[in-house]
Amino acid sequence: MNGRDTMSVSEHREAPDTEILLRRVVDLVNAAPKMPLSSTVRLEKDELLELLVEAIERLPDELRQARWLLREREEYLAKVTREGDDILAAARERAERIVQRTELVREAQRLSRRIMEDAQDEARRLRHEAEDYCDQKLATFEIVLERTMKTVQAGREKLRVAPLPEGQQGEIGAPAAPGELDTGEVFFDQDIG
């Protein structure tokens, strides 16, 4: 085919690609002269066939490359899509855990605040009850102490007013020990209160 078979590999690589060859064919058809009194065009068969054959020979390599690129692109897109889906799933899962933790923390904080408030209320109530109880006991003790003081003062008053005559000490009983005064009254715990 016009010496095309003897073309070296380097010339084959430098030769125009299929698209350029097909455009030349289109240009030849468009530029072909018309037959007189007809719409039919006259074409140079050899030149046209040479361009078409060369384009056909180049098609399998280019189609293989194009298919390979398309397959590689599809695999890459599938991989990126899977990775994107994995990232989204992980992000959703993490967001759900964060929301759950946040809700748990909020609920725990609400519960702890309520428990603290209840405990403080209970402590205040118990403190007031303890203060009231102590106040009542101290008031009772104060009354007992006042009666005891009155009894002590009355006893001391009696001692100051009427000392016993010396001759009567032997009649009543044994003499009182030093520091002890016998008032003649008997004092019982039941009298206090």
PAKOL-513154 format. One line per 2 residues: their letters; for each residue x, y, z of C-alpha. Coordinates in steps of 0.5 Angstrom, whole numbers, plus 500, padded with zeros to 3 digits. Each point is the difference from the previous one (the first is absolute). Example, Ala and Ser with C-alpha at 12.3 -4.5 7.8 and 13.67 -1.06 7.14 Angstrom:
AS = 525:491:516  502:507:498
END
This chain:
MN = 500:500:500  504:506:497
GR = 506:498:505  496:501:506
DT = 502:493:502  508:501:500
MS = 498:506:505  505:500:506
VS = 497:500:507  503:507:502
EH = 496:502:494  494:497:502
RE = 500:503:507  501:507:497
AP = 495:499:495  493:504:501
DT = 495:496:504  493:497:498
EI = 496:507:501  505:504:495
LL = 500:494:495  492:500:500
RR = 500:508:500  504:499:494
VV = 495:495:497  494:505:501
DL = 504:506:497  502:496:494
VN = 492:498:499  498:507:501
AA = 505:503:495  499:495:495
PK = 498:503:493  493:498:498
MP = 498:496:494  497:505:494
LS = 493:500:501  499:496:506
ST = 501:500:507  505:494:501
VR = 507:502:501  506:497:497
LE = 505:498:505  507:497:500
KD = 499:493:502  507:498:502
EL = 502:506:504  493:499:504
LE = 501:493:501  507:501:503
LL = 498:505:505  494:496:502
VE = 504:493:501  505:504:504
AI = 495:503:504  497:493:501
ER = 507:497:502  501:505:505
LP = 493:499:503  501:494:504
DE = 506:503:504  496:506:501
LR = 494:496:502  504:496:505
QA = 503:506:503  493:503:501
RW = 497:494:503  506:499:504
LL = 499:508:503  493:499:500
RE = 500:493:504  506:504:505
RE = 495:506:501  494:496:502
EY = 505:496:505  502:506:502
LA = 493:503:501  498:494:503
KV = 506:500:505  498:507:502
TR = 493:499:500  501:494:505
EG = 505:504:504  495:506:500
DD = 495:496:503  504:497:505
IL = 502:507:502  493:502:501
AA = 498:494:503  505:501:505
AR = 498:507:501  493:498:501
ER = 502:495:505  504:505:504
AE = 495:505:500  495:496:503
RI = 505:498:505  502:507:502
VQ = 492:502:500  499:494:505
RT = 506:501:504  497:508:500
EL = 493:498:502  503:495:505
VR = 504:505:503  495:505:500
EA = 495:495:504  506:499:505
QR = 501:507:501  492:501:501
LS = 500:494:505  506:502:504
RR = 497:507:500  494:497:503
IM = 503:496:505  504:505:502
ED = 494:505:501  497:494:504
AQ = 506:499:504  500:507:502
DE = 493:501:501  500:494:505
AR = 507:502:503  496:507:502
RL = 494:496:502  504:496:505
RH = 504:506:502  494:504:502
EA = 497:494:504  506:498:503
ED = 501:508:502  492:500:503
YC = 502:493:504  506:503:503
DQ = 496:507:501  495:496:504
KL = 504:495:504  504:507:502
AT = 494:503:502  498:494:504
FE = 507:500:503  500:507:501
IV = 493:500:504  503:494:504
LE = 506:504:502  496:506:501
RT = 496:496:505  506:497:503
MK = 503:507:501  494:502:503
TV = 500:494:505  508:501:501
QA = 498:508:502  494:498:504
GR = 505:495:504  505:505:501
EK = 495:505:502  498:496:505
LR = 507:498:503  501:508:500
VA = 494:501:504  499:495:505
PL = 506:497:503  499:494:504
PE = 502:501:508  506:496:502
GQ = 496:496:505  495:497:495
QG = 505:497:496  501:494:504
EI = 492:499:501  499:499:492
GA = 506:496:499  507:499:499
PA = 503:507:499  501:502:492
AP = 507:499:497  504:506:499
GE = 498:504:494  493:496:500
LD = 494:504:502  494:496:502
TG = 494:505:498  495:495:503
EV = 496:499:493  501:494:496
FF = 501:501:492  498:495:495
DQ = 501:500:493  493:500:498
DI = 499:507:503  504:503:494
G = 496:500:494
END
